[in-house]
Amino acid sequence: MSKLAGKKLILLGERDGVPAPAMEACFKNSGAEVIFSVTECFV
Amino acid sequence: MDLQNQQRVKDAAEKYDPADIVVVLGSSDAEGAEIYAETVCNGDPTYAGPLAGVPLGLAVYDIFDQEIRDLADPEEWENQISMMEMVLDPEALAAAVKGIREQFSKYAL
């Protein structure tokens, strides 16, 4: 079982780095629940 | 970190067991990643937001940290993240967040 099973994920992405939806896609089958996901942008 | 987002992180840490929460960062530079990591571990270093003086101690990892990378779906990684991996400095980002985690996190994976 994944080490993330049962965990609550907070994904803090960045527009010029890795955006949150990209990270979310990678963990959607990990057994973790995404409780907050946001992509910040510094312009 | 955006003040509203600090509040959202704070609310989440109150609603859920902080030991179950894992924060994953997708920052573009190591300095920014350190500030984000410190904010969710030891409180807002700029003392501007809701997390000022609030050391949540959450487990925090950069997306390029090998420990987190190993848990990602390989196909999605290839599609969504591998391009940015070539542009950014993944080792520096992972090391920056690891340094803060080892100093301030009360929890880990």
Backbone of each chain as nested JSON, in Angstrom:
{
  "chains": [
    {"id": "A", "residues": [
      {"number": 1, "name": "MET", "atoms": {"N": [0.848, -1.199, 0.0], "CA": [0.0, 0.0, 0.0], "C": [0.887, 1.255, 0.0]}},
      {"number": 2, "name": "SER", "atoms": {"N": [0.429, 2.284, -0.705], "CA": [1.194, 3.524, -0.798], "C": [1.344, 4.171, 0.576]}},
      {"number": 3, "name": "LYS", "atoms": {"N": [2.512, 4.775, 0.782], "CA": [2.74, 5.497, 2.039], "C": [1.799, 6.681, 2.174]}},
      {"number": 4, "name": "LEU", "atoms": {"N": [1.18, 7.071, 1.058], "CA": [0.264, 8.215, 1.101], "C": [-1.174, 7.802, 1.433]}},
      {"number": 5, "name": "ALA", "atoms": {"N": [-1.449, 6.521, 1.506], "CA": [-2.815, 6.068, 1.765], "C": [-3.323, 6.642, 3.089]}},
      {"number": 6, "name": "GLY", "atoms": {"N": [-4.49, 7.279, 3.025], "CA": [-5.093, 7.856, 4.227], "C": [-4.574, 9.238, 4.571]}},
      {"number": 7, "name": "LYS", "atoms": {"N": [-3.552, 9.701, 3.857], "CA": [-2.998, 11.028, 4.147], "C": [-3.869, 12.122, 3.524]}},
      {"number": 8, "name": "LYS", "atoms": {"N": [-3.734, 13.315, 4.042], "CA": [-4.434, 14.498, 3.52], "C": [-3.393, 15.378, 2.845]}},
      {"number": 9, "name": "LEU", "atoms": {"N": [-3.572, 15.606, 1.562], "CA": [-2.562, 16.367, 0.812], "C": [-2.93, 17.837, 0.675]}},
      {"number": 10, "name": "ILE", "atoms": {"N": [-1.954, 18.686, 0.909], "CA": [-2.068, 20.111, 0.584], "C": [-1.056, 20.36, -0.535]}},
      {"number": 11, "name": "LEU", "atoms": {"N": [-1.537, 20.756, -1.701], "CA": [-0.66, 20.941, -2.857], "C": [-0.518, 22.43, -3.143]}},
      {"number": 12, "name": "LEU", "atoms": {"N": [0.693, 22.946, -2.97], "CA": [0.942, 24.367, -3.195], "C": [1.809, 24.503, -4.44]}},
      {"number": 13, "name": "GLY", "atoms": {"N": [1.153, 24.648, -5.577], "CA": [1.869, 24.743, -6.842], "C": [2.234, 26.175, -7.175]}},
      {"number": 14, "name": "GLU", "atoms": {"N": [3.019, 26.313, -8.25], "CA": [3.392, 27.65, -8.708], "C": [3.313, 27.664, -10.228]}},
      {"number": 15, "name": "ARG", "atoms": {"N": [2.818, 28.752, -10.766], "CA": [2.612, 28.812, -12.205], "C": [3.92, 28.604, -12.98]}},
      {"number": 16, "name": "ASP", "atoms": {"N": [5.009, 29.184, -12.482], "CA": [6.288, 29.042, -13.181], "C": [7.076, 27.82, -12.72]}},
      {"number": 17, "name": "GLY", "atoms": {"N": [6.497, 27.078, -11.784], "CA": [7.136, 25.842, -11.325], "C": [6.266, 24.673, -11.756]}},
      {"number": 18, "name": "VAL", "atoms": {"N": [5.77, 23.936, -10.781], "CA": [4.851, 22.841, -11.077], "C": [3.458, 23.251, -10.579]}},
      {"number": 19, "name": "PRO", "atoms": {"N": [2.486, 23.411, -11.479], "CA": [1.134, 23.809, -11.067], "C": [0.438, 22.698, -10.272]}},
      {"number": 20, "name": "ALA", "atoms": {"N": [-0.459, 23.107, -9.389], "CA": [-1.135, 22.143, -8.514], "C": [-1.888, 21.04, -9.28]}},
      {"number": 21, "name": "PRO", "atoms": {"N": [-2.595, 21.345, -10.386], "CA": [-3.324, 20.263, -11.072], "C": [-2.391, 19.158, -11.597]}},
      {"number": 22, "name": "ALA", "atoms": {"N": [-1.162, 19.522, -11.959], "CA": [-0.196, 18.518, -12.425], "C": [0.166, 17.572, -11.28]}},
      {"number": 23, "name": "MET", "atoms": {"N": [0.341, 18.155, -10.092], "CA": [0.677, 17.318, -8.921], "C": [-0.527, 16.452, -8.551]}},
      {"number": 24, "name": "GLU", "atoms": {"N": [-1.702, 17.056, -8.64], "CA": [-2.933, 16.344, -8.282], "C": [-3.088, 15.085, -9.151]}},
      {"number": 25, "name": "ALA", "atoms": {"N": [-2.798, 15.223, -10.441], "CA": [-2.924, 14.086, -11.364], "C": [-1.994, 12.949, -10.953]}},
      {"number": 26, "name": "CYS", "atoms": {"N": [-0.809, 13.315, -10.46], "CA": [0.185, 12.291, -10.082], "C": [-0.213, 11.515, -8.841]}},
      {"number": 27, "name": "PHE", "atoms": {"N": [-1.053, 12.108, -7.994], "CA": [-1.386, 11.451, -6.725], "C": [-2.829, 10.974, -6.661]}},
      {"number": 28, "name": "LYS", "atoms": {"N": [-3.547, 11.033, -7.804], "CA": [-4.985, 10.723, -7.725], "C": [-5.246, 9.256, -7.368]}},
      {"number": 29, "name": "ASN", "atoms": {"N": [-4.294, 8.382, -7.651], "CA": [-4.488, 6.971, -7.304], "C": [-3.637, 6.531, -6.114]}},
      {"number": 30, "name": "SER", "atoms": {"N": [-3.17, 7.51, -5.338], "CA": [-2.241, 7.179, -4.25], "C": [-2.956, 6.768, -2.972]}},
      {"number": 31, "name": "GLY", "atoms": {"N": [-4.274, 6.986, -2.916], "CA": [-5.004, 6.69, -1.678], "C": [-5.064, 7.884, -0.749]}},
      {"number": 32, "name": "ALA", "atoms": {"N": [-4.408, 8.981, -1.139], "CA": [-4.461, 10.205, -0.334], "C": [-5.61, 11.083, -0.819]}},
      {"number": 33, "name": "GLU", "atoms": {"N": [-6.099, 11.917, 0.088], "CA": [-7.172, 12.848, -0.268], "C": [-6.586, 14.253, -0.381]}},
      {"number": 34, "name": "VAL", "atoms": {"N": [-6.865, 14.921, -1.493], "CA": [-6.387, 16.302, -1.645], "C": [-7.368, 17.221, -0.927]}},
      {"number": 35, "name": "ILE", "atoms": {"N": [-6.91, 17.873, 0.135], "CA": [-7.826, 18.728, 0.912], "C": [-7.686, 20.196, 0.531]}},
      {"number": 36, "name": "PHE", "atoms": {"N": [-6.587, 20.56, -0.102], "CA": [-6.416, 21.95, -0.552], "C": [-5.357, 21.968, -1.649]}},
      {"number": 37, "name": "SER", "atoms": {"N": [-5.705, 22.601, -2.743], "CA": [-4.808, 22.607, -3.891], "C": [-4.879, 23.977, -4.551]}},
      {"number": 38, "name": "VAL", "atoms": {"N": [-3.734, 24.625, -4.698], "CA": [-3.745, 25.974, -5.263], "C": [-2.465, 26.213, -6.055]}},
      {"number": 39, "name": "THR", "atoms": {"N": [-2.572, 27.029, -7.083], "CA": [-1.391, 27.412, -7.867], "C": [-1.206, 28.909, -7.728]}},
      {"number": 40, "name": "GLU", "atoms": {"N": [-0.107, 29.306, -7.108], "CA": [0.144, 30.741, -6.948], "C": [0.929, 31.25, -8.14]}},
      {"number": 41, "name": "CYS", "atoms": {"N": [0.787, 32.544, -8.394], "CA": [1.566, 33.125, -9.474], "C": [2.095, 34.478, -9.031]}},
      {"number": 42, "name": "PHE", "atoms": {"N": [3.363, 34.709, -9.289], "CA": [3.992, 35.953, -8.826], "C": [4.257, 36.853, -10.015]}},
      {"number": 43, "name": "VAL", "atoms": {"N": [3.31, 37.692, -10.338], "CA": [3.532, 38.647, -11.429], "C": [3.153, 40.034, -10.928]}}
    ]},
    {"id": "B", "residues": [
      {"number": 1, "name": "MET", "atoms": {"N": [3.891, 33.482, 1.194], "CA": [2.684, 32.791, 0.727], "C": [1.478, 33.715, 0.867]}},
      {"number": 2, "name": "ASP", "atoms": {"N": [0.636, 33.685, -0.131], "CA": [-0.607, 34.442, -0.157], "C": [-1.345, 34.297, 1.194]}},
      {"number": 3, "name": "LEU", "atoms": {"N": [-1.844, 35.409, 1.716], "CA": [-2.429, 35.385, 3.058], "C": [-3.666, 34.488, 3.138]}},
      {"number": 4, "name": "GLN", "atoms": {"N": [-4.48, 34.505, 2.084], "CA": [-5.668, 33.641, 2.059], "C": [-5.277, 32.169, 2.093]}},
      {"number": 5, "name": "ASN", "atoms": {"N": [-4.205, 31.847, 1.377], "CA": [-3.762, 30.458, 1.354], "C": [-3.182, 30.031, 2.695]}},
      {"number": 6, "name": "GLN", "atoms": {"N": [-2.541, 30.963, 3.38], "CA": [-2.073, 30.656, 4.738], "C": [-3.263, 30.287, 5.628]}},
      {"number": 7, "name": "GLN", "atoms": {"N": [-4.334, 31.048, 5.479], "CA": [-5.526, 30.772, 6.284], "C": [-6.099, 29.398, 5.947]}},
      {"number": 8, "name": "ARG", "atoms": {"N": [-6.1, 29.048, 4.655], "CA": [-6.629, 27.742, 4.242], "C": [-5.791, 26.599, 4.837]}},
      {"number": 9, "name": "VAL", "atoms": {"N": [-4.484, 26.787, 4.853], "CA": [-3.594, 25.767, 5.432], "C": [-3.847, 25.652, 6.936]}},
      {"number": 10, "name": "LYS", "atoms": {"N": [-4.0, 26.805, 7.577], "CA": [-4.259, 26.823, 9.022], "C": [-5.576, 26.121, 9.341]}},
      {"number": 11, "name": "ASP", "atoms": {"N": [-6.608, 26.434, 8.558], "CA": [-7.92, 25.803, 8.758], "C": [-7.825, 24.288, 8.588]}},
      {"number": 12, "name": "ALA", "atoms": {"N": [-7.083, 23.853, 7.559], "CA": [-6.943, 22.415, 7.297], "C": [-6.251, 21.721, 8.472]}},
      {"number": 13, "name": "ALA", "atoms": {"N": [-5.236, 22.382, 9.031], "CA": [-4.491, 21.782, 10.14], "C": [-5.343, 21.698, 11.407]}},
      {"number": 14, "name": "GLU", "atoms": {"N": [-6.363, 22.567, 11.496], "CA": [-7.265, 22.513, 12.647], "C": [-8.348, 21.459, 12.428]}},
      {"number": 15, "name": "LYS", "atoms": {"N": [-8.77, 21.317, 11.167], "CA": [-9.86, 20.393, 10.844], "C": [-9.392, 18.937, 10.868]}},
      {"number": 16, "name": "TYR", "atoms": {"N": [-8.192, 18.693, 10.368], "CA": [-7.675, 17.323, 10.265], "C": [-6.54, 17.129, 11.261]}},
      {"number": 17, "name": "ASP", "atoms": {"N": [-6.185, 15.862, 11.483], "CA": [-5.048, 15.555, 12.336], "C": [-3.769, 16.0, 11.605]}},
      {"number": 18, "name": "PRO", "atoms": {"N": [-3.018, 16.944, 12.185], "CA": [-1.818, 17.447, 11.49], "C": [-0.838, 16.321, 11.13]}},
      {"number": 19, "name": "ALA", "atoms": {"N": [-0.856, 15.241, 11.881], "CA": [0.052, 14.119, 11.601], "C": [-0.29, 13.434, 10.281]}},
      {"number": 20, "name": "ASP", "atoms": {"N": [-1.541, 13.621, 9.811], "CA": [-1.969, 12.986, 8.557], "C": [-1.742, 13.882, 7.341]}},
      {"number": 21, "name": "ILE", "atoms": {"N": [-1.391, 15.149, 7.59], "CA": [-1.288, 16.105, 6.481], "C": [0.122, 16.079, 5.87]}},
      {"number": 22, "name": "VAL", "atoms": {"N": [0.171, 16.051, 4.553], "CA": [1.449, 16.153, 3.836], "C": [1.33, 17.323, 2.855]}},
      {"number": 23, "name": "VAL", "atoms": {"N": [2.241, 18.279, 2.963], "CA": [2.244, 19.429, 2.06], "C": [3.274, 19.163, 0.96]}},
      {"number": 24, "name": "VAL", "atoms": {"N": [2.842, 19.321, -0.287], "CA": [3.767, 19.137, -1.416], "C": [3.879, 20.462, -2.171]}},
      {"number": 25, "name": "LEU", "atoms": {"N": [5.114, 20.897, -2.377], "CA": [5.366, 22.186, -3.027], "C": [5.813, 22.01, -4.472]}},
      {"number": 26, "name": "GLY", "atoms": {"N": [5.37, 22.928, -5.317], "CA": [5.795, 22.918, -6.719], "C": [6.479, 24.221, -7.084]}},
      {"number": 27, "name": "SER", "atoms": {"N": [7.281, 24.731, -6.166], "CA": [7.911, 26.044, -6.367], "C": [8.914, 26.025, -7.514]}},
      {"number": 28, "name": "SER", "atoms": {"N": [9.174, 27.226, -8.058], "CA": [10.088, 27.305, -9.209], "C": [11.527, 27.582, -8.783]}},
      {"number": 29, "name": "ASP", "atoms": {"N": [11.724, 28.118, -7.572], "CA": [13.1, 28.378, -7.139], "C": [13.285, 27.983, -5.678]}},
      {"number": 30, "name": "ALA", "atoms": {"N": [14.518, 27.658, -5.333], "CA": [14.809, 27.102, -4.014], "C": [14.508, 28.087, -2.882]}},
      {"number": 31, "name": "GLU", "atoms": {"N": [14.757, 29.353, -3.139], "CA": [14.526, 30.357, -2.094], "C": [13.036, 30.451, -1.76]}},
      {"number": 32, "name": "GLY", "atoms": {"N": [12.21, 30.481, -2.814], "CA": [10.761, 30.524, -2.616], "C": [10.265, 29.26, -1.932]}},
      {"number": 33, "name": "ALA", "atoms": {"N": [10.823, 28.124, -2.318], "CA": [10.421, 26.853, -1.722], "C": [10.719, 26.846, -0.23]}},
      {"number": 34, "name": "GLU", "atoms": {"N": [11.859, 27.416, 0.152], "CA": [12.225, 27.477, 1.577], "C": [11.228, 28.314, 2.362]}},
      {"number": 35, "name": "ILE", "atoms": {"N": [10.803, 29.43, 1.771], "CA": [9.856, 30.315, 2.471], "C": [8.509, 29.606, 2.644]}},
      {"number": 36, "name": "TYR", "atoms": {"N": [8.05, 28.926, 1.586], "CA": [6.803, 28.164, 1.671], "C": [6.907, 27.083, 2.744]}},
      {"number": 37, "name": "ALA", "atoms": {"N": [8.017, 26.344, 2.696], "CA": [8.2, 25.239, 3.63], "C": [8.239, 25.764, 5.061]}},
      {"number": 38, "name": "GLU", "atoms": {"N": [8.969, 26.855, 5.255], "CA": [9.072, 27.413, 6.606], "C": [7.704, 27.888, 7.095]}},
      {"number": 39, "name": "THR", "atoms": {"N": [6.917, 28.452, 6.178], "CA": [5.604, 28.971, 6.566], "C": [4.699, 27.861, 7.117]}},
      {"number": 40, "name": "VAL", "atoms": {"N": [4.723, 26.692, 6.486], "CA": [3.827, 25.622, 6.94], "C": [4.427, 24.781, 8.077]}},
      {"number": 41, "name": "CYS", "atoms": {"N": [5.723, 24.986, 8.347], "CA": [6.382, 24.227, 9.42], "C": [6.551, 25.055, 10.677]}},
      {"number": 42, "name": "ASN", "atoms": {"N": [7.069, 26.265, 10.475], "CA": [7.512, 27.052, 11.628], "C": [6.777, 28.373, 11.746]}},
      {"number": 43, "name": "GLY", "atoms": {"N": [5.855, 28.654, 10.848], "CA": [5.138, 29.925, 10.867], "C": [5.652, 30.867, 9.799]}},
      {"number": 44, "name": "ASP", "atoms": {"N": [4.842, 31.839, 9.453], "CA": [5.168, 32.814, 8.401], "C": [6.4, 33.632, 8.789]}},
      {"number": 45, "name": "PRO", "atoms": {"N": [7.534, 33.462, 8.077], "CA": [8.756, 34.197, 8.444], "C": [8.65, 35.701, 8.219]}},
      {"number": 46, "name": "THR", "atoms": {"N": [7.648, 36.123, 7.428], "CA": [7.495, 37.565, 7.191], "C": [6.549, 38.199, 8.224]}},
      {"number": 47, "name": "TYR", "atoms": {"N": [5.982, 37.378, 9.07], "CA": [5.049, 37.849, 10.112], "C": [3.895, 38.677, 9.558]}},
      {"number": 48, "name": "ALA", "atoms": {"N": [3.463, 38.357, 8.347], "CA": [2.401, 39.137, 7.716], "C": [1.064, 38.414, 7.735]}},
      {"number": 49, "name": "GLY", "atoms": {"N": [1.075, 37.109, 7.771], "CA": [-0.165, 36.363, 7.558], "C": [-0.658, 35.604, 8.776]}},
      {"number": 50, "name": "PRO", "atoms": {"N": [-1.756, 34.875, 8.585], "CA": [-2.375, 34.115, 9.681], "C": [-1.454, 33.066, 10.298]}},
      {"number": 51, "name": "LEU", "atoms": {"N": [-0.414, 32.651, 9.606], "CA": [0.492, 31.642, 10.165], "C": [1.69, 32.261, 10.901]}},
      {"number": 52, "name": "ALA", "atoms": {"N": [1.708, 33.582, 11.036], "CA": [2.785, 34.228, 11.799], "C": [2.763, 33.707, 13.232]}},
      {"number": 53, "name": "GLY", "atoms": {"N": [3.88, 33.185, 13.689], "CA": [3.98, 32.682, 15.06], "C": [3.192, 31.407, 15.295]}},
      {"number": 54, "name": "VAL", "atoms": {"N": [2.814, 30.705, 14.216], "CA": [2.044, 29.458, 14.34], "C": [2.868, 28.301, 13.751]}},
      {"number": 55, "name": "PRO", "atoms": {"N": [3.643, 27.62, 14.587], "CA": [4.481, 26.528, 14.064], "C": [3.684, 25.233, 13.914]}},
      {"number": 56, "name": "LEU", "atoms": {"N": [3.078, 25.043, 12.749], "CA": [2.224, 23.866, 12.54], "C": [3.042, 22.57, 12.506]}},
      {"number": 57, "name": "GLY", "atoms": {"N": [4.288, 22.662, 12.094], "CA": [5.152, 21.471, 12.06], "C": [4.75, 20.43, 11.037]}},
      {"number": 58, "name": "LEU", "atoms": {"N": [4.007, 20.843, 9.999], "CA": [3.509, 19.873, 9.017], "C": [4.653, 19.225, 8.226]}},
      {"number": 59, "name": "ALA", "atoms": {"N": [4.403, 17.999, 7.767], "CA": [5.365, 17.323, 6.892], "C": [5.339, 18.035, 5.552]}},
      {"number": 60, "name": "VAL", "atoms": {"N": [6.478, 18.487, 5.077], "CA": [6.515, 19.234, 3.812], "C": [7.611, 18.669, 2.91]}},
      {"number": 61, "name": "TYR", "atoms": {"N": [7.246, 18.506, 1.638], "CA": [8.169, 17.933, 0.651], "C": [8.082, 18.727, -0.644]}},
      {"number": 62, "name": "ASP", "atoms": {"N": [9.182, 18.824, -1.349], "CA": [9.119, 19.343, -2.702], "C": [8.662, 18.207, -3.613]}},
      {"number": 63, "name": "ILE", "atoms": {"N": [7.986, 18.552, -4.69], "CA": [7.491, 17.53, -5.623], "C": [8.652, 16.689, -6.179]}},
      {"number": 64, "name": "PHE", "atoms": {"N": [9.858, 17.273, -6.236], "CA": [11.003, 16.535, -6.797], "C": [11.782, 15.74, -5.74]}},
      {"number": 65, "name": "ASP", "atoms": {"N": [11.325, 15.79, -4.487], "CA": [11.961, 14.964, -3.458], "C": [11.755, 13.492, -3.84]}},
      {"number": 66, "name": "GLN", "atoms": {"N": [12.827, 12.71, -3.822], "CA": [12.745, 11.318, -4.283], "C": [11.665, 10.537, -3.534]}},
      {"number": 67, "name": "GLU", "atoms": {"N": [11.512, 10.855, -2.249], "CA": [10.535, 10.131, -1.423], "C": [9.101, 10.339, -1.933]}},
      {"number": 68, "name": "ILE", "atoms": {"N": [8.816, 11.548, -2.411], "CA": [7.489, 11.881, -2.945], "C": [7.373, 11.395, -4.391]}},
      {"number": 69, "name": "ARG", "atoms": {"N": [8.431, 11.597, -5.133], "CA": [8.454, 11.2, -6.539], "C": [8.156, 9.712, -6.704]}},
      {"number": 70, "name": "ASP", "atoms": {"N": [8.707, 8.915, -5.775], "CA": [8.501, 7.463, -5.82], "C": [7.029, 7.095, -5.652]}},
      {"number": 71, "name": "LEU", "atoms": {"N": [6.233, 8.006, -5.072], "CA": [4.83, 7.712, -4.794], "C": [3.9, 8.235, -5.891]}},
      {"number": 72, "name": "ALA", "atoms": {"N": [4.469, 8.967, -6.842], "CA": [3.658, 9.547, -7.928], "C": [3.399, 8.512, -9.021]}},
      {"number": 73, "name": "ASP", "atoms": {"N": [2.295, 8.667, -9.716], "CA": [1.956, 7.806, -10.845], "C": [2.977, 8.079, -11.975]}},
      {"number": 74, "name": "PRO", "atoms": {"N": [3.753, 7.058, -12.399], "CA": [4.832, 7.297, -13.37], "C": [4.347, 7.858, -14.706]}},
      {"number": 75, "name": "GLU", "atoms": {"N": [3.183, 7.415, -15.147], "CA": [2.668, 7.889, -16.436], "C": [2.267, 9.367, -16.348]}},
      {"number": 76, "name": "GLU", "atoms": {"N": [1.577, 9.711, -15.26], "CA": [1.171, 11.11, -15.062], "C": [2.413, 11.993, -14.884]}},
      {"number": 77, "name": "TRP", "atoms": {"N": [3.409, 11.443, -14.187], "CA": [4.653, 12.21, -13.995], "C": [5.248, 12.561, -15.357]}},
      {"number": 78, "name": "GLU", "atoms": {"N": [5.301, 11.572, -16.214], "CA": [5.865, 11.768, -17.552], "C": [5.072, 12.834, -18.318]}},
      {"number": 79, "name": "ASN", "atoms": {"N": [3.74, 12.736, -18.227], "CA": [2.876, 13.661, -18.975], "C": [2.865, 15.073, -18.401]}},
      {"number": 80, "name": "GLN", "atoms": {"N": [2.857, 15.16, -17.074], "CA": [2.572, 16.45, -16.43], "C": [3.807, 17.176, -15.913]}},
      {"number": 81, "name": "ILE", "atoms": {"N": [4.821, 16.435, -15.49], "CA": [5.88, 17.064, -14.698], "C": [7.267, 16.944, -15.322]}},
      {"number": 82, "name": "SER", "atoms": {"N": [7.493, 15.937, -16.146], "CA": [8.859, 15.693, -16.648], "C": [9.429, 16.889, -17.413]}},
      {"number": 83, "name": "MET", "atoms": {"N": [8.563, 17.623, -18.097], "CA": [9.023, 18.804, -18.839], "C": [9.607, 19.847, -17.881]}},
      {"number": 84, "name": "MET", "atoms": {"N": [8.879, 20.134, -16.79], "CA": [9.359, 21.136, -15.826], "C": [10.594, 20.639, -15.087]}},
      {"number": 85, "name": "GLU", "atoms": {"N": [10.709, 19.333, -14.987], "CA": [11.87, 18.757, -14.307], "C": [13.16, 19.113, -15.055]}},
      {"number": 86, "name": "MET", "atoms": {"N": [13.043, 19.234, -16.38], "CA": [14.225, 19.564, -17.182], "C": [14.567, 21.047, -17.086]}},
      {"number": 87, "name": "VAL", "atoms": {"N": [13.554, 21.874, -16.847], "CA": [13.746, 23.328, -16.836], "C": [14.201, 23.822, -15.458]}},
      {"number": 88, "name": "LEU", "atoms": {"N": [13.611, 23.226, -14.41], "CA": [13.9, 23.667, -13.038], "C": [15.164, 22.962, -12.527]}},
      {"number": 89, "name": "ASP", "atoms": {"N": [15.506, 23.243, -11.263], "CA": [16.667, 22.592, -10.642], "C": [16.141, 21.669, -9.539]}},
      {"number": 90, "name": "PRO", "atoms": {"N": [15.715, 20.445, -9.915], "CA": [15.022, 19.582, -8.959], "C": [15.838, 19.243, -7.716]}},
      {"number": 91, "name": "GLU", "atoms": {"N": [17.144, 19.046, -7.874], "CA": [17.966, 18.687, -6.703], "C": [17.997, 19.833, -5.693]}},
      {"number": 92, "name": "ALA", "atoms": {"N": [18.174, 21.054, -6.207], "CA": [18.248, 22.218, -5.312], "C": [16.918, 22.44, -4.602]}},
      {"number": 93, "name": "LEU", "atoms": {"N": [15.816, 22.268, -5.335], "CA": [14.488, 22.454, -4.745], "C": [14.255, 21.424, -3.645]}},
      {"number": 94, "name": "ALA", "atoms": {"N": [14.526, 20.163, -3.941], "CA": [14.295, 19.092, -2.962], "C": [15.17, 19.299, -1.732]}},
      {"number": 95, "name": "ALA", "atoms": {"N": [16.423, 19.71, -1.96], "CA": [17.35, 19.901, -0.839], "C": [16.912, 21.075, 0.037]}},
      {"number": 96, "name": "ALA", "atoms": {"N": [16.423, 22.14, -0.59], "CA": [16.0, 23.32, 0.167], "C": [14.848, 22.974, 1.103]}},
      {"number": 97, "name": "VAL", "atoms": {"N": [13.861, 22.241, 0.572], "CA": [12.686, 21.895, 1.386], "C": [13.073, 20.863, 2.45]}},
      {"number": 98, "name": "LYS", "atoms": {"N": [13.968, 19.947, 2.088], "CA": [14.412, 18.936, 3.058], "C": [15.094, 19.603, 4.258]}},
      {"number": 99, "name": "GLY", "atoms": {"N": [15.888, 20.625, 3.985], "CA": [16.589, 21.332, 5.056], "C": [15.609, 21.922, 6.066]}},
      {"number": 100, "name": "ILE", "atoms": {"N": [14.554, 22.537, 5.559], "CA": [13.536, 23.132, 6.438], "C": [12.77, 22.025, 7.169]}},
      {"number": 101, "name": "ARG", "atoms": {"N": [12.437, 20.952, 6.44], "CA": [11.683, 19.849, 7.054], "C": [12.464, 19.258, 8.232]}},
      {"number": 102, "name": "GLU", "atoms": {"N": [13.753, 19.047, 8.029], "CA": [14.564, 18.431, 9.088], "C": [14.692, 19.351, 10.298]}},
      {"number": 103, "name": "GLN", "atoms": {"N": [14.602, 20.648, 10.038], "CA": [14.712, 21.606, 11.134], "C": [13.402, 21.767, 11.908]}},
      {"number": 104, "name": "PHE", "atoms": {"N": [12.279, 21.82, 11.174], "CA": [11.039, 22.269, 11.817], "C": [9.854, 21.302, 11.781]}},
      {"number": 105, "name": "SER", "atoms": {"N": [9.861, 20.31, 10.887], "CA": [8.668, 19.444, 10.798], "C": [8.569, 18.534, 12.017]}},
      {"number": 106, "name": "LYS", "atoms": {"N": [7.351, 18.409, 12.537], "CA": [7.13, 17.478, 13.649], "C": [6.711, 16.124, 13.105]}},
      {"number": 107, "name": "TYR", "atoms": {"N": [6.31, 16.09, 11.834], "CA": [5.794, 14.862, 11.23], "C": [6.564, 14.572, 9.947]}},
      {"number": 108, "name": "ALA", "atoms": {"N": [6.452, 13.325, 9.492], "CA": [7.068, 12.945, 8.212], "C": [6.224, 11.838, 7.606]}},
      {"number": 109, "name": "LEU", "atoms": {"N": [6.54, 11.483, 6.385], "CA": [5.793, 10.414, 5.706], "C": [6.021, 9.08, 6.401]}}
    ]}
  ]
}
